[in-house]
Amino acid sequence: MKITRTSPLTGDTATKEIDVTAAQIAAWENGELAQSAFPDASPSEREFIMTGCTESDWTAMFGEEEDES
């Protein structure tokens, strides 16, 4: 399903193809936790659905993810 969101950081609008259904979106909008509503979506895809933040937004806000090894 194509999901369009606007980044709260940049104001840019993006559309992503994410493997979710309209029923899953409705369940989330009605209070189901994103992890339960979108079990096959990656964490970054769930974040995009919920907030409109992209991976590049997170990098701009918090920097690169550090390797913990």
All heavy atoms as a GROMACS GRO file, in nm:
protein
  523
    1MET      N    1   0.085  -0.117   0.000
    1MET     CA    2   0.000   0.000   0.000
    1MET      C    3   0.089   0.123   0.000
    1MET      O    4   0.190   0.127   0.070
    1MET     CB    5  -0.091  -0.005   0.124
    1MET     CG    6  -0.157   0.124   0.160
    1MET     SD    7  -0.261   0.109   0.306
    1MET     CE    8  -0.414   0.154   0.234
    2LYS      N    9   0.054   0.221  -0.078
    2LYS     CA   10   0.130   0.346  -0.079
    2LYS      C   11   0.086   0.432   0.040
    2LYS      O   12  -0.033   0.458   0.059
    2LYS     CB   13   0.107   0.421  -0.209
    2LYS     CG   14   0.175   0.352  -0.326
    2LYS     CD   15   0.170   0.434  -0.450
    2LYS     CE   16   0.242   0.354  -0.558
    2LYS     NZ   17   0.265   0.430  -0.677
    3ILE      N   18   0.184   0.475   0.117
    3ILE     CA   19   0.161   0.558   0.234
    3ILE      C   20   0.231   0.692   0.210
    3ILE      O   21   0.350   0.695   0.178
    3ILE     CB   22   0.220   0.494   0.362
    3ILE    CG1   23   0.168   0.351   0.382
    3ILE    CG2   24   0.195   0.581   0.484
    3ILE    CD1   25   0.024   0.339   0.419
    4THR      N   26   0.158   0.801   0.226
    4THR     CA   27   0.213   0.935   0.208
    4THR      C   28   0.208   1.007   0.342
    4THR      O   29   0.105   1.011   0.408
    4THR     CB   30   0.134   1.014   0.102
    4THR    OG1   31   0.140   0.942  -0.022
    4THR    CG2   32   0.192   1.153   0.083
    5ARG      N   33   0.321   1.061   0.381
    5ARG     CA   34   0.332   1.135   0.506
    5ARG      C   35   0.421   1.257   0.484
    5ARG      O   36   0.504   1.260   0.394
    5ARG     CB   37   0.393   1.049   0.617
    5ARG     CG   38   0.312   0.926   0.657
    5ARG     CD   39   0.188   0.967   0.735
    5ARG     NE   40   0.119   0.852   0.790
    5ARG     CZ   41   0.014   0.792   0.734
    5ARG    NH1   42  -0.034   0.837   0.619
    5ARG    NH2   43  -0.044   0.689   0.792
    6THR      N   44   0.406   1.354   0.572
    6THR     CA   45   0.489   1.474   0.570
    6THR      C   46   0.582   1.471   0.691
    6THR      O   47   0.536   1.452   0.804
    6THR     CB   48   0.403   1.601   0.572
    6THR    OG1   49   0.317   1.599   0.458
    6THR    CG2   50   0.489   1.727   0.570
    7SER      N   51   0.709   1.491   0.666
    7SER     CA   52   0.808   1.491   0.773
    7SER      C   53   0.789   1.611   0.864
    7SER      O   54   0.784   1.725   0.817
    7SER     CB   55   0.949   1.496   0.712
    7SER     OG   56   1.044   1.527   0.812
    8PRO      N   57   0.781   1.588   0.994
    8PRO     CA   58   0.771   1.700   1.087
    8PRO      C   59   0.902   1.778   1.099
    8PRO      O   60   0.902   1.893   1.141
    8PRO     CB   61   0.735   1.634   1.220
    8PRO     CG   62   0.786   1.495   1.209
    8PRO     CD   63   0.776   1.459   1.063
    9LEU      N   64   1.011   1.717   1.056
    9LEU     CA   65   1.142   1.782   1.064
    9LEU      C   66   1.166   1.873   0.945
    9LEU      O   67   1.205   1.989   0.961
    9LEU     CB   68   1.252   1.676   1.072
    9LEU     CG   69   1.395   1.729   1.080
    9LEU    CD1   70   1.417   1.800   1.213
    9LEU    CD2   71   1.495   1.616   1.065
   10THR      N   72   1.140   1.823   0.824
   10THR     CA   73   1.174   1.898   0.703
   10THR      C   74   1.053   1.961   0.633
   10THR      O   75   1.069   2.051   0.553
   10THR     CB   76   1.242   1.807   0.600
   10THR    OG1   77   1.149   1.705   0.560
   10THR    CG2   78   1.367   1.741   0.658
   11GLY      N   79   0.934   1.907   0.662
   11GLY     CA   80   0.815   1.954   0.592
   11GLY      C   81   0.800   1.890   0.454
   11GLY      O   82   0.703   1.918   0.383
   12ASP      N   83   0.894   1.803   0.416
   12ASP     CA   84   0.887   1.734   0.288
   12ASP      C   85   0.784   1.622   0.294
   12ASP      O   86   0.772   1.554   0.396
   12ASP     CB   87   1.023   1.674   0.250
   12ASP     CG   88   1.129   1.778   0.224
   12ASP    OD1   89   1.093   1.894   0.194
   12ASP    OD2   90   1.248   1.744   0.234
   13THR      N   91   0.713   1.602   0.185
   13THR     CA   92   0.616   1.494   0.175
   13THR      C   93   0.678   1.380   0.096
   13THR      O   94   0.739   1.403  -0.008
   13THR     CB   95   0.487   1.544   0.107
   13THR    OG1   96   0.431   1.649   0.187
   13THR    CG2   97   0.385   1.432   0.094
   14ALA      N   98   0.663   1.260   0.149
   14ALA     CA   99   0.718   1.141   0.084
   14ALA      C  100   0.610   1.034   0.076
   14ALA      O  101   0.521   1.027   0.160
   14ALA     CB  102   0.838   1.088   0.162
   15THR      N  103   0.622   0.950  -0.025
   15THR     CA  104   0.533   0.835  -0.040
   15THR      C  105   0.619   0.710  -0.046
   15THR      O  106   0.718   0.706  -0.119
   15THR     CB  107   0.449   0.846  -0.169
   15THR    OG1  108   0.370   0.965  -0.161
   15THR    CG2  109   0.359   0.726  -0.187
   16LYS      N  110   0.582   0.610   0.033
   16LYS     CA  111   0.654   0.483   0.035
   16LYS      C  112   0.556   0.370   0.014
   16LYS      O  113   0.443   0.376   0.061
   16LYS     CB  114   0.725   0.463   0.169
   16LYS     CG  115   0.836   0.562   0.195
   16LYS     CD  116   0.906   0.530   0.324
   16LYS     CE  117   1.021   0.624   0.345
   16LYS     NZ  118   1.144   0.558   0.380
   17GLU      N  119   0.602   0.267  -0.053
   17GLU     CA  120   0.523   0.144  -0.069
   17GLU      C  121   0.559   0.054   0.050
   17GLU      O  122   0.674   0.013   0.065
   17GLU     CB  123   0.558   0.074  -0.201
   17GLU     CG  124   0.478  -0.049  -0.228
   17GLU     CD  125   0.332  -0.022  -0.261
   17GLU    OE1  126   0.303   0.078  -0.330
   17GLU    OE2  127   0.248  -0.102  -0.218
   18ILE      N  128   0.460   0.029   0.136
   18ILE     CA  129   0.482  -0.050   0.257
   18ILE      C  130   0.380  -0.163   0.259
   18ILE      O  131   0.263  -0.142   0.227
   18ILE     CB  132   0.471   0.038   0.384
   18ILE    CG1  133   0.574   0.151   0.379
   18ILE    CG2  134   0.491  -0.047   0.510
   18ILE    CD1  135   0.565   0.251   0.493
   19ASP      N  136   0.424  -0.280   0.299
   19ASP     CA  137   0.339  -0.399   0.298
   19ASP      C  138   0.243  -0.398   0.417
   19ASP      O  139   0.263  -0.469   0.516
   19ASP     CB  140   0.425  -0.526   0.299
   19ASP     CG  141   0.343  -0.653   0.282
   19ASP    OD1  142   0.228  -0.644   0.236
   19ASP    OD2  143   0.394  -0.760   0.316
   20VAL      N  144   0.140  -0.314   0.407
   20VAL     CA  145   0.033  -0.307   0.506
   20VAL      C  146  -0.100  -0.298   0.432
   20VAL      O  147  -0.104  -0.264   0.314
   20VAL     CB  148   0.049  -0.187   0.602
   20VAL    CG1  149   0.176  -0.199   0.684
   20VAL    CG2  150   0.046  -0.055   0.528
   21THR      N  151  -0.207  -0.325   0.505
   21THR     CA  152  -0.341  -0.318   0.446
   21THR      C  153  -0.419  -0.202   0.507
   21THR      O  154  -0.383  -0.150   0.613
   21THR     CB  155  -0.419  -0.447   0.471
   21THR    OG1  156  -0.442  -0.460   0.613
   21THR    CG2  157  -0.344  -0.570   0.419
   22ALA      N  158  -0.528  -0.167   0.441
   22ALA     CA  159  -0.616  -0.062   0.494
   22ALA      C  160  -0.672  -0.104   0.630
   22ALA      O  161  -0.688  -0.020   0.721
   22ALA     CB  162  -0.728  -0.033   0.395
   23ALA      N  163  -0.700  -0.233   0.646
   23ALA     CA  164  -0.751  -0.282   0.775
   23ALA      C  165  -0.647  -0.266   0.886
   23ALA      O  166  -0.682  -0.232   1.000
   23ALA     CB  167  -0.793  -0.428   0.762
   24GLN      N  168  -0.520  -0.289   0.853
   24GLN     CA  169  -0.414  -0.271   0.952
   24GLN      C  170  -0.401  -0.123   0.990
   24GLN      O  171  -0.383  -0.092   1.108
   24GLN     CB  172  -0.281  -0.324   0.898
   24GLN     CG  173  -0.276  -0.475   0.889
   24GLN     CD  174  -0.149  -0.523   0.822
   24GLN    OE1  175  -0.115  -0.476   0.713
   24GLN    NE2  176  -0.080  -0.617   0.885
   25ILE      N  177  -0.408  -0.035   0.892
   25ILE     CA  178  -0.403   0.109   0.920
   25ILE      C  179  -0.519   0.148   1.011
   25ILE      O  180  -0.502   0.221   1.110
   25ILE     CB  181  -0.405   0.192   0.790
   25ILE    CG1  182  -0.281   0.165   0.706
   25ILE    CG2  183  -0.423   0.341   0.820
   25ILE    CD1  184  -0.153   0.227   0.756
   26ALA      N  185  -0.638   0.099   0.980
   26ALA     CA  186  -0.757   0.130   1.061
   26ALA      C  187  -0.739   0.078   1.204
   26ALA      O  188  -0.775   0.149   1.300
   26ALA     CB  189  -0.882   0.071   0.997
   27ALA      N  190  -0.686  -0.042   1.220
   27ALA     CA  191  -0.664  -0.097   1.354
   27ALA      C  192  -0.569  -0.008   1.433
   27ALA      O  193  -0.593   0.022   1.551
   27ALA     CB  194  -0.609  -0.239   1.345
   28TRP      N  195  -0.461   0.037   1.369
   28TRP     CA  196  -0.366   0.126   1.436
   28TRP      C  197  -0.432   0.259   1.471
   28TRP      O  198  -0.415   0.310   1.581
   28TRP     CB  199  -0.243   0.147   1.346
   28TRP     CG  200  -0.152   0.253   1.397
   28TRP    CD1  201  -0.074   0.248   1.508
   28TRP    CD2  202  -0.132   0.382   1.340
   28TRP    NE1  203  -0.006   0.367   1.523
   28TRP    CE2  204  -0.040   0.450   1.420
   28TRP    CE3  205  -0.184   0.446   1.227
   28TRP    CZ2  206   0.001   0.579   1.392
   28TRP    CZ3  207  -0.142   0.574   1.199
   28TRP    CH2  208  -0.051   0.639   1.282
   29GLU      N  209  -0.508   0.315   1.378
   29GLU     CA  210  -0.577   0.442   1.404
   29GLU      C  211  -0.678   0.429   1.518
   29GLU      O  212  -0.710   0.527   1.584
   29GLU     CB  213  -0.647   0.492   1.277
   29GLU     CG  214  -0.549   0.542   1.173
   29GLU     CD  215  -0.614   0.580   1.041
   29GLU    OE1  216  -0.726   0.531   1.011
   29GLU    OE2  217  -0.551   0.657   0.966
   30ASN      N  218  -0.727   0.307   1.540
   30ASN     CA  219  -0.822   0.282   1.649
   30ASN      C  220  -0.756   0.237   1.777
   30ASN      O  221  -0.823   0.188   1.868
   30ASN     CB  222  -0.929   0.182   1.604
   30ASN     CG  223  -1.025   0.243   1.506
   30ASN    OD1  224  -1.075   0.352   1.526
   30ASN    ND2  225  -1.050   0.175   1.395
   31GLY      N  226  -0.624   0.250   1.786
   31GLY     CA  227  -0.554   0.228   1.911
   31GLY      C  228  -0.466   0.106   1.922
   31GLY      O  229  -0.399   0.088   2.025
   32GLU      N  230  -0.463   0.021   1.821
   32GLU     CA  231  -0.374  -0.095   1.828
   32GLU      C  232  -0.229  -0.048   1.818
   32GLU      O  233  -0.198   0.045   1.744
   32GLU     CB  234  -0.406  -0.194   1.715
   32GLU     CG  235  -0.332  -0.324   1.730
   32GLU     CD  236  -0.386  -0.434   1.639
   32GLU    OE1  237  -0.501  -0.424   1.594
   32GLU    OE2  238  -0.311  -0.528   1.615
   33LEU      N  239  -0.142  -0.112   1.893
   33LEU     CA  240   0.000  -0.078   1.888
   33LEU      C  241   0.054  -0.103   1.748
   33LEU      O  242   0.017  -0.201   1.683
   33LEU     CB  243   0.080  -0.160   1.988
   33LEU     CG  244   0.052  -0.134   2.136
   33LEU    CD1  245   0.131  -0.232   2.221
   33LEU    CD2  246   0.086   0.009   2.173
   34ALA      N  247   0.143  -0.018   1.702
   34ALA     CA  248   0.199  -0.030   1.568
   34ALA      C  249   0.268  -0.165   1.547
   34ALA      O  250   0.255  -0.225   1.441
   34ALA     CB  251   0.297   0.084   1.540
   35GLN      N  252   0.336  -0.214   1.650
   35GLN     CA  253   0.406  -0.343   1.638
   35GLN      C  254   0.306  -0.455   1.613
   35GLN      O  255   0.337  -0.552   1.545
   35GLN     CB  256   0.486  -0.375   1.764
   35GLN     CG  257   0.600  -0.279   1.790
   35GLN     CD  258   0.558  -0.162   1.877
   35GLN    OE1  259   0.447  -0.111   1.869
   35GLN    NE2  260   0.649  -0.116   1.960
   36SER      N  261   0.187  -0.444   1.669
   36SER     CA  262   0.084  -0.546   1.650
   36SER      C  263   0.008  -0.525   1.520
   36SER      O  264  -0.025  -0.620   1.451
   36SER     CB  265  -0.016  -0.543   1.766
   36SER     OG  266   0.048  -0.574   1.887
   37ALA      N  267  -0.019  -0.400   1.489
   37ALA     CA  268  -0.096  -0.369   1.368
   37ALA      C  269  -0.016  -0.397   1.241
   37ALA      O  270  -0.073  -0.438   1.140
   37ALA     CB  271  -0.141  -0.223   1.370
   38PHE      N  272   0.115  -0.373   1.247
   38PHE     CA  273   0.201  -0.388   1.128
   38PHE      C  274   0.315  -0.486   1.157
   38PHE      O  275   0.433  -0.449   1.156
   38PHE     CB  276   0.261  -0.253   1.087
   38PHE     CG  277   0.164  -0.139   1.089
   38PHE    CD1  278   0.188  -0.027   1.168
   38PHE    CD2  279   0.050  -0.140   1.012
   38PHE    CE1  280   0.100   0.080   1.169
   38PHE    CE2  281  -0.039  -0.035   1.012
   38PHE     CZ  282  -0.015   0.076   1.092
   39PRO      N  283   0.285  -0.614   1.182
   39PRO     CA  284   0.390  -0.708   1.223
   39PRO      C  285   0.496  -0.734   1.117
   39PRO      O  286   0.609  -0.770   1.151
   39PRO     CB  287   0.313  -0.836   1.256
   39PRO     CG  288   0.190  -0.826   1.172
   39PRO     CD  289   0.155  -0.679   1.169
   40ASP      N  290   0.463  -0.714   0.990
   40ASP     CA  291   0.559  -0.742   0.883
   40ASP      C  292   0.637  -0.617   0.840
   40ASP      O  293   0.726  -0.627   0.756
   40ASP     CB  294   0.488  -0.802   0.762
   40ASP     CG  295   0.425  -0.936   0.796
   40ASP    OD1  296   0.484  -1.012   0.876
   40ASP    OD2  297   0.316  -0.965   0.743
   41ALA      N  298   0.604  -0.503   0.896
   41ALA     CA  299   0.674  -0.378   0.861
   41ALA      C  300   0.800  -0.366   0.947
   41ALA      O  301   0.803  -0.407   1.063
   41ALA     CB  302   0.583  -0.258   0.883
   42SER      N  303   0.903  -0.307   0.889
   42SER     CA  304   1.027  -0.284   0.964
   42SER      C  305   1.005  -0.169   1.062
   42SER      O  306   0.910  -0.091   1.048
   42SER     CB  307   1.140  -0.248   0.867
   42SER     OG  308   1.117  -0.119   0.813
   43PRO      N  309   1.092  -0.156   1.162
   43PRO     CA  310   1.079  -0.043   1.254
   43PRO      C  311   1.078   0.092   1.183
   43PRO      O  312   1.001   0.181   1.219
   43PRO     CB  313   1.201  -0.058   1.346
   43PRO     CG  314   1.227  -0.205   1.346
   43PRO     CD  315   1.198  -0.249   1.204
   44SER      N  316   1.163   0.109   1.081
   44SER     CA  317   1.165   0.238   1.011
   44SER      C  318   1.036   0.259   0.930
   44SER      O  319   0.990   0.372   0.918
   44SER     CB  320   1.288   0.250   0.922
   44SER     OG  321   1.288   0.154   0.819
   45GLU      N  322   0.978   0.151   0.877
   45GLU     CA  323   0.850   0.165   0.807
   45GLU      C  324   0.738   0.202   0.903
   45GLU      O  325   0.655   0.287   0.874
   45GLU     CB  326   0.815   0.035   0.733
   45GLU     CG  327   0.904   0.008   0.614
   45GLU     CD  328   0.882  -0.129   0.553
   45GLU    OE1  329   0.846  -0.225   0.625
   45GLU    OE2  330   0.902  -0.141   0.430
   46ARG      N  331   0.738   0.138   1.021
   46ARG     CA  332   0.636   0.173   1.122
   46ARG      C  333   0.652   0.318   1.164
   46ARG      O  334   0.553   0.391   1.180
   46ARG     CB  335   0.646   0.080   1.242
   46ARG     CG  336   0.598  -0.059   1.213
   46ARG     CD  337   0.578  -0.141   1.339
   46ARG     NE  338   0.699  -0.163   1.415
   46ARG     CZ  339   0.776  -0.271   1.408
   46ARG    NH1  340   0.744  -0.369   1.325
   46ARG    NH2  341   0.882  -0.282   1.483
   47GLU      N  342   0.774   0.363   1.183
   47GLU     CA  343   0.798   0.503   1.222
   47GLU      C  344   0.747   0.598   1.116
   47GLU      O  345   0.686   0.700   1.146
   47GLU     CB  346   0.947   0.526   1.248
   47GLU     CG  347   0.977   0.661   1.309
   47GLU     CD  348   0.918   0.679   1.447
   47GLU    OE1  349   0.918   0.582   1.526
   47GLU    OE2  350   0.872   0.790   1.479
   48PHE      N  351   0.771   0.565   0.989
   48PHE     CA  352   0.722   0.648   0.880
   48PHE      C  353   0.570   0.656   0.882
   48PHE      O  354   0.512   0.764   0.868
   48PHE     CB  355   0.770   0.594   0.746
   48PHE     CG  356   0.723   0.676   0.629
   48PHE    CD1  357   0.781   0.798   0.600
   48PHE    CD2  358   0.619   0.632   0.548
   48PHE    CE1  359   0.736   0.876   0.494
   48PHE    CE2  360   0.574   0.707   0.441
   48PHE     CZ  361   0.632   0.830   0.414
   49ILE      N  362   0.504   0.543   0.903
   49ILE     CA  363   0.357   0.542   0.909
   49ILE      C  364   0.309   0.630   1.024
   49ILE      O  365   0.217   0.711   1.010
   49ILE     CB  366   0.303   0.399   0.924
   49ILE    CG1  367   0.330   0.317   0.798
   49ILE    CG2  368   0.152   0.402   0.954
   49ILE    CD1  369   0.305   0.167   0.814
   50MET      N  370   0.370   0.616   1.141
   50MET     CA  371   0.323   0.686   1.261
   50MET      C  372   0.354   0.834   1.261
   50MET      O  373   0.272   0.915   1.304
   50MET     CB  374   0.386   0.622   1.386
   50MET     CG  375   0.341   0.481   1.411
   50MET     SD  376   0.404   0.413   1.566
   50MET     CE  377   0.582   0.427   1.545
   51THR      N  378   0.475   0.872   1.215
   51THR     CA  379   0.518   1.010   1.233
   51THR      C  380   0.554   1.085   1.104
   51THR      O  381   0.564   1.207   1.106
   51THR     CB  382   0.644   1.016   1.323
   51THR    OG1  383   0.754   0.956   1.254
   51THR    CG2  384   0.619   0.948   1.456
   52GLY      N  385   0.580   1.010   0.998
   52GLY     CA  386   0.627   1.072   0.875
   52GLY      C  387   0.778   1.089   0.871
   52GLY      O  388   0.833   1.134   0.772
   53CYS      N  389   0.846   1.051   0.980
   53CYS     CA  390   0.992   1.061   0.983
   53CYS      C  391   1.055   0.951   0.900
   53CYS      O  392   1.017   0.835   0.909
   53CYS     CB  393   1.044   1.050   1.126
   53CYS     SG  394   1.015   1.197   1.225
   54THR      N  395   1.153   0.989   0.819
   54THR     CA  396   1.227   0.894   0.738
   54THR      C  397   1.359   0.860   0.808
   54THR      O  398   1.396   0.924   0.906
   54THR     CB  399   1.259   0.954   0.600
   54THR    OG1  400   1.344   1.068   0.619
   54THR    CG2  401   1.132   0.994   0.525
   55GLU      N  402   1.429   0.762   0.754
   55GLU     CA  403   1.559   0.727   0.811
   55GLU      C  404   1.655   0.845   0.804
   55GLU      O  405   1.734   0.867   0.896
   55GLU     CB  406   1.617   0.605   0.740
   55GLU     CG  407   1.542   0.477   0.773
   55GLU     CD  408   1.604   0.355   0.710
   55GLU    OE1  409   1.728   0.348   0.700
   55GLU    OE2  410   1.527   0.265   0.673
   56SER      N  411   1.648   0.924   0.698
   56SER     CA  412   1.738   1.040   0.689
   56SER      C  413   1.700   1.147   0.791
   56SER      O  414   1.788   1.218   0.841
   56SER     CB  415   1.740   1.097   0.547
   56SER     OG  416   1.612   1.141   0.508
   57ASP      N  417   1.572   1.158   0.827
   57ASP     CA  418   1.532   1.250   0.935
   57ASP      C  419   1.596   1.207   1.066
   57ASP      O  420   1.648   1.291   1.141
   57ASP     CB  421   1.380   1.252   0.952
   57ASP     CG  422   1.306   1.318   0.838
   57ASP    OD1  423   1.368   1.393   0.761
   57ASP    OD2  424   1.184   1.294   0.825
   58TRP      N  425   1.589   1.076   1.096
   58TRP     CA  426   1.648   1.026   1.220
   58TRP      C  427   1.798   1.050   1.223
   58TRP      O  428   1.853   1.089   1.327
   58TRP     CB  429   1.618   0.877   1.238
   58TRP     CG  430   1.480   0.857   1.293
   58TRP    CD1  431   1.368   0.827   1.221
   58TRP    CD2  432   1.438   0.871   1.428
   58TRP    NE1  433   1.259   0.822   1.305
   58TRP    CE2  434   1.299   0.848   1.433
   58TRP    CE3  435   1.505   0.901   1.546
   58TRP    CZ2  436   1.227   0.854   1.551
   58TRP    CZ3  437   1.431   0.906   1.664
   58TRP    CH2  438   1.294   0.882   1.666
   59THR      N  439   1.864   1.031   1.110
   59THR     CA  440   2.008   1.056   1.104
   59THR      C  441   2.036   1.204   1.128
   59THR      O  442   2.129   1.239   1.201
   59THR     CB  443   2.065   1.010   0.968
   59THR    OG1  444   2.040   0.870   0.953
   59THR    CG2  445   2.214   1.037   0.959
   60ALA      N  446   1.956   1.291   1.069
   60ALA     CA  447   1.975   1.435   1.088
   60ALA      C  448   1.954   1.475   1.234
   60ALA      O  449   2.024   1.561   1.286
   60ALA     CB  450   1.881   1.513   0.997
   61MET      N  451   1.856   1.412   1.300
   61MET     CA  452   1.826   1.447   1.439
   61MET      C  453   1.926   1.387   1.539
   61MET      O  454   1.964   1.452   1.636
   61MET     CB  455   1.685   1.400   1.477
   61MET     CG  456   1.575   1.481   1.413
   61MET     SD  457   1.410   1.437   1.474
   61MET     CE  458   1.383   1.279   1.394
   62PHE      N  459   1.966   1.260   1.514
   62PHE     CA  460   2.042   1.188   1.615
   62PHE      C  461   2.179   1.140   1.570
   62PHE      O  462   2.252   1.079   1.648
   62PHE     CB  463   1.961   1.068   1.664
   62PHE     CG  464   1.828   1.108   1.722
   62PHE    CD1  465   1.710   1.077   1.655
   62PHE    CD2  466   1.819   1.179   1.840
   62PHE    CE1  467   1.588   1.115   1.706
   62PHE    CE2  468   1.696   1.216   1.893
   62PHE     CZ  469   1.580   1.184   1.826
   63GLY      N  470   2.215   1.160   1.444
   63GLY     CA  471   2.344   1.114   1.394
   63GLY      C  472   2.336   0.970   1.349
   63GLY      O  473   2.232   0.905   1.356
   64GLU      N  474   2.448   0.920   1.305
   64GLU     CA  475   2.456   0.782   1.256
   64GLU      C  476   2.446   0.684   1.373
   64GLU      O  477   2.493   0.714   1.483
   64GLU     CB  478   2.590   0.760   1.183
   64GLU     CG  479   2.602   0.835   1.053
   64GLU     CD  480   2.510   0.784   0.945
   64GLU    OE1  481   2.481   0.663   0.940
   64GLU    OE2  482   2.467   0.867   0.863
   65GLU      N  483   2.387   0.568   1.346
   65GLU     CA  484   2.378   0.464   1.447
   65GLU      C  485   2.517   0.406   1.469
   65GLU      O  486   2.590   0.378   1.374
   65GLU     CB  487   2.284   0.354   1.398
   65GLU     CG  488   2.258   0.247   1.501
   65GLU     CD  489   2.153   0.147   1.455
   65GLU    OE1  490   2.059   0.187   1.384
   65GLU    OE2  491   2.168   0.031   1.490
   66GLU      N  492   2.554   0.391   1.597
   66GLU     CA  493   2.685   0.338   1.629
   66GLU      C  494   2.680   0.187   1.634
   66GLU      O  495   2.584   0.127   1.677
   66GLU     CB  496   2.732   0.391   1.764
   66GLU     CG  497   2.758   0.541   1.763
   66GLU     CD  498   2.808   0.592   1.897
   66GLU    OE1  499   2.860   0.511   1.975
   66GLU    OE2  500   2.795   0.712   1.921
   67ASP      N  501   2.790   0.124   1.591
   67ASP     CA  502   2.803  -0.022   1.598
   67ASP      C  503   2.839  -0.060   1.741
   67ASP      O  504   2.936  -0.009   1.796
   67ASP     CB  505   2.911  -0.067   1.502
   67ASP     CG  506   2.921  -0.219   1.492
   67ASP    OD1  507   2.835  -0.289   1.551
   67ASP    OD2  508   3.013  -0.267   1.425
   68GLU      N  509   2.758  -0.145   1.804
   68GLU     CA  510   2.781  -0.180   1.944
   68GLU      C  511   2.873  -0.298   1.963
   68GLU      O  512   2.887  -0.349   2.072
   68GLU     CB  513   2.646  -0.207   2.012
   68GLU     CG  514   2.559  -0.082   2.018
   68GLU     CD  515   2.427  -0.107   2.091
   68GLU    OE1  516   2.420  -0.205   2.167
   68GLU    OE2  517   2.336  -0.029   2.072
   69SER      N  518   2.939  -0.344   1.858
   69SER     CA  519   3.028  -0.460   1.873
   69SER      C  520   3.166  -0.421   1.917
   69SER      O  521   3.207  -0.313   1.922
   69SER     CB  522   3.035  -0.539   1.744
   69SER     OG  523   3.074  -0.459   1.636
   0.00000   0.00000   0.00000
